[in-house]
Each structure stands twice: as C-alpha cells, then as structure tokens.
Amino acid sequence: MPILLFLIDTSASMNQRSHLGTTYLDTAKGAVETFMKLRARDPASRGDRYMLVTFEEPPYAIKAGWKENHATFMNELKNLQAEGLTTLGQSLRTAFDLLNLNRLVTGIDNYGQLHLPLNSPLPGSELTKEPFRWDQRLFALVLRLPGTMSVESEQLTGVPLDDSAITPMCEVTGGKFFVGRNSVI
C-alpha cells in the first residue's frame, strides 16, 4: 500500500501571481489534482493512500492523513491558504516523520521473528538515523513562474536543470527534482 505524501508550500510567498493571474499556490494545487487524476488511471494505484501536509507548524501541518478518504483530501487541498513562513527543512522533517510513524504503526520496519540484535538499545531506534527510509523517494516540483509573459518563444526540450536547496535531498533518496516554468498543467 504506497503512501504518497504531498508537501505543499503554504507560505505567504505562494500568493505571488504568474503572468496568467494565477497564484503559485493555485498552480501547485492544480499540479496535485492533475497528478491524482493521471495516477487514478493506473491499475497499480488501487491501494494508494494520500497524505496532504503543508509548511505550517505541526500538528496543524497535517491536512489529510493516510486514513482519510479521497473526498477529504481534495476538500483540504481546495481550502489551502498561503500564509506564514517558508520552513523547508522543518517541513521535510515533519513529512518524513509522518511516513516513518506509519511504518512503525503498521509493522513494516521491524526485525520480526523475534530476531533483535543485542546492540540495539531500543526497538525502532535504528530506523531514525536518516529522516528517510531506503524505499522512500523525494520528488520535488519547484515553481519558477514569470510575472510577465515572455516575448521569446520557449522551446520544449525537456525539463530544464535548475539547482535548488532541495536538489541534494532528492538525489540522495533516488528521487528527482523538477522545475515548473509555466503554469500550464
């Protein structure tokens, strides 16, 4: 049962508008909606669970947990407001902590069969050396939308490379980093 967690920046900077008049937050919401519609077409998505987490302070950051239904998730997504500060590091930590909590609750990460190494002080302590697990991937979509319409025609040659503060974390988890340069989703 894959859990797909969407961490959305809800800081005040997401109130910026693109040249089309849409806010960055509206563009991010549209990207999540589009992803979920496309994912629903895949038969492998039947067991997917979704979480919605924002840049707010915990526990207010959790808008929809893995036990919430699709309607609750979509309603919470629709009602997101951009306010507050950008706290990328803390927000990523909260997201991975929530995913790891689910793993411990469901018994995914344990030794099982009563095998417990003698050098392990507390059950589960070895699971938190890194904020992410071996099978967790971080994919980031960073919006770099222009405030004015570009006079030059852009050639679609793939996703342009662009380093961001989140790029190293995406690489170390085996995920990818993408840049959105227009609000067409």
Steps between C-alpha positions, in 0.01 A plus 500: 500500500701801378454826686548808286558808711455842345691770687375837381664833574225714652724792591393852409737498202260255330260795455723625216323506166621380164443696181173305461369637830504171689681477831786259553283318754219455246755362254631258764145387582434445130816292469389273786150463351646414158742249652220328689278480191780349294600262780139379537514367142777257596368166631797485739362802687208312656668470840650849504448716807555875488616749760487877480751695710577872494779727624304588816624398844411147610234380571321763289711401199309173458197576286414145393652186651548160339168378641296785348287436193548657158221756552658628823839527331357698206298728730804579713707561186238739366489695828876558537596862565842661453618660823792469735866426437699266278647231725627246249732304730251465785219418258701223333586362842131500597408322176759224547411467870136441405594239242732327746234507771268316263771241438542433872124486563439254217802286586676550167835583662583235757725201536215250539533133594628610844841587353635805679872580493656538843660833411166669427410708808136568411273333246461736207799721584697379196217620281559866572868548414391669177170684455408273207494125442658303216171475308388861541559738210480877500372664183486878502325740266630854547303777331701768327219682324559833329295799611478624142446322172822410321552661160736224392349169397611218724604173346377189671817295529424324826514608859773760548762439766488738790666450835302579810547446872293183472700346212753310719221345708322381185822347370592320823154335519508393134225745407505789256473875499286680243454867419168637380558804280142551386166450671355276230440167667 
